[in-house]
Amino acid sequence: MSEGMYVLRGNVTRVWLASIPVSDFEQAVEFYTQVLGLKLQLESPGNKWAEVGPDEPSSKIALYVPSKGDPRQPGGPSGVVLETDSIFEFHRKLIDEEVVFKLKPEKRAWGGLMAVFLDLDGNEIEVVEDPEHYSRSPAPKQKPKCTVSEVGRGCKVVR
């Protein structure tokens, strides 16, 4: 097989999942499915692992109970950003469920609406409403592929 054939494969096709550490597996699954309304896609209670989110091919959130030595423990920024079709309705529903918001829905400088709420462990989850997100600015030009050693030093197209 020629070297050129390898360039056509091995590309990232999507973000598969993001993980959030939790302290109580059963309560976390209930919160993410019943309160947030995410669908339980996979559950392994014996391993304290569940995946919630929309049907394929969309990304999922993995909920897991970390070991004591795991550097990621429940609480703090999760890095997860959800999207909603109505942030004010989403906010109202979660307030009715007594979910705590660190940031109520507000217009951001980048043009969309954003809020930040806490799950049962204090993990921060962002939610946005931004239907013009990808139409507001033109797509950036794709840069040539680089090898790891070339990153940050300019690179040439790998063929």
FIGUFI-451969 format. One record per residue (C-alpha): x, y negated, z negated; residue number from 1. Coordinates in Angstrom, 2 decimals, decimal comma. Layout:
% FIGUFI-451969
<pt><px>X</px><py>Y</py><pz>Z</pz><resi>NUM</resi></pt>
...
END
This chain:
% FIGUFI-451969
<pt><px>0,00</px><py>0,00</py><pz>0,00</pz><resi>1</resi></pt>
<pt><px>1,39</px><py>-3,40</py><pz>0,92</pz><resi>2</resi></pt>
<pt><px>2,04</px><py>-6,08</py><pz>-1,70</pz><resi>3</resi></pt>
<pt><px>-0,65</px><py>-8,27</py><pz>-0,11</pz><resi>4</resi></pt>
<pt><px>-3,35</px><py>-5,73</py><pz>-1,00</pz><resi>5</resi></pt>
<pt><px>-2,67</px><py>-6,24</py><pz>-4,72</pz><resi>6</resi></pt>
<pt><px>-3,34</px><py>-9,99</py><pz>-4,49</pz><resi>7</resi></pt>
<pt><px>-6,96</px><py>-9,30</py><pz>-3,43</pz><resi>8</resi></pt>
<pt><px>-7,75</px><py>-7,42</py><pz>-6,65</pz><resi>9</resi></pt>
<pt><px>-7,06</px><py>-7,93</py><pz>-10,32</pz><resi>10</resi></pt>
<pt><px>-8,79</px><py>-11,32</py><pz>-10,61</pz><resi>11</resi></pt>
<pt><px>-10,84</px><py>-12,42</py><pz>-13,62</pz><resi>12</resi></pt>
<pt><px>-14,49</px><py>-12,01</py><pz>-12,61</pz><resi>13</resi></pt>
<pt><px>-16,26</px><py>-13,39</py><pz>-15,70</pz><resi>14</resi></pt>
<pt><px>-15,94</px><py>-13,99</py><pz>-19,42</pz><resi>15</resi></pt>
<pt><px>-17,19</px><py>-10,70</py><pz>-20,83</pz><resi>16</resi></pt>
<pt><px>-17,71</px><py>-11,56</py><pz>-24,48</pz><resi>17</resi></pt>
<pt><px>-16,65</px><py>-13,73</py><pz>-27,37</pz><resi>18</resi></pt>
<pt><px>-16,50</px><py>-12,30</py><pz>-30,87</pz><resi>19</resi></pt>
<pt><px>-17,68</px><py>-13,74</py><pz>-34,17</pz><resi>20</resi></pt>
<pt><px>-16,61</px><py>-12,29</py><pz>-37,52</pz><resi>21</resi></pt>
<pt><px>-19,47</px><py>-11,78</py><pz>-40,01</pz><resi>22</resi></pt>
<pt><px>-19,65</px><py>-10,60</py><pz>-43,61</pz><resi>23</resi></pt>
<pt><px>-22,99</px><py>-8,74</py><pz>-43,53</pz><resi>24</resi></pt>
<pt><px>-23,47</px><py>-6,75</py><pz>-40,33</pz><resi>25</resi></pt>
<pt><px>-27,22</px><py>-6,08</py><pz>-40,67</pz><resi>26</resi></pt>
<pt><px>-28,07</px><py>-9,67</py><pz>-41,61</pz><resi>27</resi></pt>
<pt><px>-25,95</px><py>-11,01</py><pz>-38,75</pz><resi>28</resi></pt>
<pt><px>-27,68</px><py>-8,78</py><pz>-36,19</pz><resi>29</resi></pt>
<pt><px>-31,06</px><py>-9,89</py><pz>-37,55</pz><resi>30</resi></pt>
<pt><px>-30,07</px><py>-13,60</py><pz>-37,38</pz><resi>31</resi></pt>
<pt><px>-28,72</px><py>-13,45</py><pz>-33,83</pz><resi>32</resi></pt>
<pt><px>-31,64</px><py>-11,37</py><pz>-32,51</pz><resi>33</resi></pt>
<pt><px>-34,62</px><py>-12,61</py><pz>-34,54</pz><resi>34</resi></pt>
<pt><px>-33,69</px><py>-16,25</py><pz>-35,20</pz><resi>35</resi></pt>
<pt><px>-31,65</px><py>-17,07</py><pz>-32,08</pz><resi>36</resi></pt>
<pt><px>-33,65</px><py>-14,70</py><pz>-29,87</pz><resi>37</resi></pt>
<pt><px>-30,65</px><py>-12,96</py><pz>-28,30</pz><resi>38</resi></pt>
<pt><px>-31,20</px><py>-9,42</py><pz>-27,07</pz><resi>39</resi></pt>
<pt><px>-29,35</px><py>-6,60</py><pz>-28,84</pz><resi>40</resi></pt>
<pt><px>-27,37</px><py>-5,01</py><pz>-26,00</pz><resi>41</resi></pt>
<pt><px>-25,12</px><py>-2,58</py><pz>-27,90</pz><resi>42</resi></pt>
<pt><px>-24,89</px><py>-1,50</py><pz>-31,51</pz><resi>43</resi></pt>
<pt><px>-22,40</px><py>0,69</py><pz>-33,33</pz><resi>44</resi></pt>
<pt><px>-23,37</px><py>0,37</py><pz>-37,02</pz><resi>45</resi></pt>
<pt><px>-20,71</px><py>2,87</py><pz>-38,09</pz><resi>46</resi></pt>
<pt><px>-18,05</px><py>0,60</py><pz>-36,59</pz><resi>47</resi></pt>
<pt><px>-19,86</px><py>-2,58</py><pz>-37,71</pz><resi>48</resi></pt>
<pt><px>-19,96</px><py>-3,84</py><pz>-34,10</pz><resi>49</resi></pt>
<pt><px>-22,87</px><py>-5,20</py><pz>-32,08</pz><resi>50</resi></pt>
<pt><px>-23,16</px><py>-7,14</py><pz>-28,84</pz><resi>51</resi></pt>
<pt><px>-26,00</px><py>-9,63</py><pz>-28,34</pz><resi>52</resi></pt>
<pt><px>-26,91</px><py>-11,80</py><pz>-25,39</pz><resi>53</resi></pt>
<pt><px>-28,74</px><py>-11,90</py><pz>-22,09</pz><resi>54</resi></pt>
<pt><px>-28,85</px><py>-9,00</py><pz>-19,65</pz><resi>55</resi></pt>
<pt><px>-25,91</px><py>-8,41</py><pz>-17,32</pz><resi>56</resi></pt>
<pt><px>-23,94</px><py>-10,01</py><pz>-15,81</pz><resi>57</resi></pt>
<pt><px>-23,98</px><py>-12,77</py><pz>-18,43</pz><resi>58</resi></pt>
<pt><px>-21,53</px><py>-12,99</py><pz>-21,32</pz><resi>59</resi></pt>
<pt><px>-22,25</px><py>-11,49</py><pz>-24,73</pz><resi>60</resi></pt>
<pt><px>-21,41</px><py>-12,31</py><pz>-28,34</pz><resi>61</resi></pt>
<pt><px>-19,82</px><py>-9,49</py><pz>-30,32</pz><resi>62</resi></pt>
<pt><px>-20,61</px><py>-9,47</py><pz>-34,04</pz><resi>63</resi></pt>
<pt><px>-18,19</px><py>-7,55</py><pz>-36,23</pz><resi>64</resi></pt>
<pt><px>-17,11</px><py>-7,18</py><pz>-39,84</pz><resi>65</resi></pt>
<pt><px>-13,37</px><py>-7,86</py><pz>-39,95</pz><resi>66</resi></pt>
<pt><px>-10,99</px><py>-5,89</py><pz>-42,12</pz><resi>67</resi></pt>
<pt><px>-9,44</px><py>-7,68</py><pz>-45,11</pz><resi>68</resi></pt>
<pt><px>-6,15</px><py>-8,10</py><pz>-43,21</pz><resi>69</resi></pt>
<pt><px>-7,79</px><py>-9,50</py><pz>-40,07</pz><resi>70</resi></pt>
<pt><px>-6,70</px><py>-13,14</py><pz>-39,57</pz><resi>71</resi></pt>
<pt><px>-10,21</px><py>-14,02</py><pz>-38,33</pz><resi>72</resi></pt>
<pt><px>-12,68</px><py>-14,15</py><pz>-41,19</pz><resi>73</resi></pt>
<pt><px>-16,26</px><py>-15,46</py><pz>-41,24</pz><resi>74</resi></pt>
<pt><px>-16,78</px><py>-19,22</py><pz>-41,36</pz><resi>75</resi></pt>
<pt><px>-15,54</px><py>-22,18</py><pz>-39,34</pz><resi>76</resi></pt>
<pt><px>-15,45</px><py>-22,90</py><pz>-35,62</pz><resi>77</resi></pt>
<pt><px>-16,35</px><py>-19,85</py><pz>-33,51</pz><resi>78</resi></pt>
<pt><px>-15,54</px><py>-21,27</py><pz>-30,08</pz><resi>79</resi></pt>
<pt><px>-18,94</px><py>-20,03</py><pz>-28,85</pz><resi>80</resi></pt>
<pt><px>-21,05</px><py>-22,47</py><pz>-26,85</pz><resi>81</resi></pt>
<pt><px>-24,62</px><py>-21,52</py><pz>-25,97</pz><resi>82</resi></pt>
<pt><px>-26,71</px><py>-23,19</py><pz>-23,28</pz><resi>83</resi></pt>
<pt><px>-30,41</px><py>-23,99</py><pz>-23,61</pz><resi>84</resi></pt>
<pt><px>-33,06</px><py>-25,38</py><pz>-21,29</pz><resi>85</resi></pt>
<pt><px>-34,41</px><py>-27,67</py><pz>-24,07</pz><resi>86</resi></pt>
<pt><px>-32,05</px><py>-28,61</py><pz>-26,89</pz><resi>87</resi></pt>
<pt><px>-34,73</px><py>-30,50</py><pz>-28,83</pz><resi>88</resi></pt>
<pt><px>-37,11</px><py>-27,51</py><pz>-28,76</pz><resi>89</resi></pt>
<pt><px>-34,21</px><py>-25,18</py><pz>-29,67</pz><resi>90</resi></pt>
<pt><px>-33,34</px><py>-27,50</py><pz>-32,59</pz><resi>91</resi></pt>
<pt><px>-36,97</px><py>-27,61</py><pz>-33,77</pz><resi>92</resi></pt>
<pt><px>-37,28</px><py>-23,79</py><pz>-33,70</pz><resi>93</resi></pt>
<pt><px>-34,08</px><py>-23,32</py><pz>-35,70</pz><resi>94</resi></pt>
<pt><px>-34,98</px><py>-26,05</py><pz>-38,22</pz><resi>95</resi></pt>
<pt><px>-38,29</px><py>-24,20</py><pz>-38,75</pz><resi>96</resi></pt>
<pt><px>-36,15</px><py>-21,12</py><pz>-39,59</pz><resi>97</resi></pt>
<pt><px>-34,09</px><py>-23,25</py><pz>-42,05</pz><resi>98</resi></pt>
<pt><px>-30,90</px><py>-23,07</py><pz>-39,96</pz><resi>99</resi></pt>
<pt><px>-28,36</px><py>-25,72</py><pz>-40,97</pz><resi>100</resi></pt>
<pt><px>-27,15</px><py>-28,14</py><pz>-38,29</pz><resi>101</resi></pt>
<pt><px>-23,77</px><py>-29,86</py><pz>-38,65</pz><resi>102</resi></pt>
<pt><px>-24,62</px><py>-32,02</py><pz>-35,64</pz><resi>103</resi></pt>
<pt><px>-28,17</px><py>-32,75</py><pz>-34,56</pz><resi>104</resi></pt>
<pt><px>-28,80</px><py>-32,91</py><pz>-30,81</pz><resi>105</resi></pt>
<pt><px>-27,15</px><py>-35,99</py><pz>-29,36</pz><resi>106</resi></pt>
<pt><px>-26,02</px><py>-37,35</py><pz>-26,00</pz><resi>107</resi></pt>
<pt><px>-22,27</px><py>-36,89</py><pz>-25,50</pz><resi>108</resi></pt>
<pt><px>-19,84</px><py>-39,05</py><pz>-23,52</pz><resi>109</resi></pt>
<pt><px>-19,50</px><py>-36,30</py><pz>-20,89</pz><resi>110</resi></pt>
<pt><px>-23,21</px><py>-36,65</py><pz>-20,04</pz><resi>111</resi></pt>
<pt><px>-24,92</px><py>-33,67</py><pz>-21,66</pz><resi>112</resi></pt>
<pt><px>-26,68</px><py>-33,06</py><pz>-24,96</pz><resi>113</resi></pt>
<pt><px>-24,95</px><py>-31,08</py><pz>-27,72</pz><resi>114</resi></pt>
<pt><px>-25,72</px><py>-29,78</py><pz>-31,22</pz><resi>115</resi></pt>
<pt><px>-23,76</px><py>-27,65</py><pz>-33,70</pz><resi>116</resi></pt>
<pt><px>-25,41</px><py>-25,22</py><pz>-36,12</pz><resi>117</resi></pt>
<pt><px>-24,20</px><py>-22,67</py><pz>-38,66</pz><resi>118</resi></pt>
<pt><px>-24,99</px><py>-18,96</py><pz>-38,79</pz><resi>119</resi></pt>
<pt><px>-25,44</px><py>-17,16</py><pz>-42,14</pz><resi>120</resi></pt>
<pt><px>-21,64</px><py>-17,01</py><pz>-42,66</pz><resi>121</resi></pt>
<pt><px>-20,96</px><py>-20,64</py><pz>-41,79</pz><resi>122</resi></pt>
<pt><px>-19,67</px><py>-19,82</py><pz>-38,30</pz><resi>123</resi></pt>
<pt><px>-20,13</px><py>-22,94</py><pz>-36,18</pz><resi>124</resi></pt>
<pt><px>-22,04</px><py>-22,38</py><pz>-32,92</pz><resi>125</resi></pt>
<pt><px>-22,37</px><py>-25,14</py><pz>-30,34</pz><resi>126</resi></pt>
<pt><px>-25,39</px><py>-25,42</py><pz>-28,09</pz><resi>127</resi></pt>
<pt><px>-25,64</px><py>-27,64</py><pz>-25,03</pz><resi>128</resi></pt>
<pt><px>-28,23</px><py>-28,77</py><pz>-22,53</pz><resi>129</resi></pt>
<pt><px>-26,50</px><py>-30,02</py><pz>-19,43</pz><resi>130</resi></pt>
<pt><px>-28,23</px><py>-29,12</py><pz>-16,15</pz><resi>131</resi></pt>
<pt><px>-25,91</px><py>-31,43</py><pz>-14,15</pz><resi>132</resi></pt>
<pt><px>-22,72</px><py>-29,97</py><pz>-15,64</pz><resi>133</resi></pt>
<pt><px>-21,32</px><py>-28,59</py><pz>-12,39</pz><resi>134</resi></pt>
<pt><px>-22,84</px><py>-31,18</py><pz>-10,06</pz><resi>135</resi></pt>
<pt><px>-21,54</px><py>-34,25</py><pz>-11,94</pz><resi>136</resi></pt>
<pt><px>-17,98</px><py>-33,82</py><pz>-10,66</pz><resi>137</resi></pt>
<pt><px>-16,60</px><py>-32,06</py><pz>-7,61</pz><resi>138</resi></pt>
<pt><px>-14,99</px><py>-28,68</py><pz>-8,22</pz><resi>139</resi></pt>
<pt><px>-11,24</px><py>-28,95</py><pz>-8,82</pz><resi>140</resi></pt>
<pt><px>-8,91</px><py>-27,79</py><pz>-6,09</pz><resi>141</resi></pt>
<pt><px>-7,60</px><py>-24,31</py><pz>-6,73</pz><resi>142</resi></pt>
<pt><px>-3,92</px><py>-24,19</py><pz>-7,56</pz><resi>143</resi></pt>
<pt><px>-1,66</px><py>-21,53</py><pz>-6,09</pz><resi>144</resi></pt>
<pt><px>-1,18</px><py>-18,30</py><pz>-8,06</pz><resi>145</resi></pt>
<pt><px>1,84</px><py>-18,29</py><pz>-10,36</pz><resi>146</resi></pt>
<pt><px>3,82</px><py>-15,69</py><pz>-12,19</pz><resi>147</resi></pt>
<pt><px>4,08</px><py>-16,08</py><pz>-15,96</pz><resi>148</resi></pt>
<pt><px>7,64</px><py>-17,34</py><pz>-15,71</pz><resi>149</resi></pt>
<pt><px>6,57</px><py>-20,04</py><pz>-13,23</pz><resi>150</resi></pt>
<pt><px>3,74</px><py>-21,53</py><pz>-15,31</pz><resi>151</resi></pt>
<pt><px>4,52</px><py>-25,11</py><pz>-16,27</pz><resi>152</resi></pt>
<pt><px>7,41</px><py>-25,38</py><pz>-13,79</pz><resi>153</resi></pt>
<pt><px>5,42</px><py>-25,55</py><pz>-10,58</pz><resi>154</resi></pt>
<pt><px>4,96</px><py>-22,42</py><pz>-8,54</pz><resi>155</resi></pt>
<pt><px>4,68</px><py>-21,03</py><pz>-5,08</pz><resi>156</resi></pt>
<pt><px>1,84</px><py>-19,14</py><pz>-3,49</pz><resi>157</resi></pt>
<pt><px>2,19</px><py>-15,42</py><pz>-4,16</pz><resi>158</resi></pt>
<pt><px>1,41</px><py>-13,46</py><pz>-0,97</pz><resi>159</resi></pt>
END
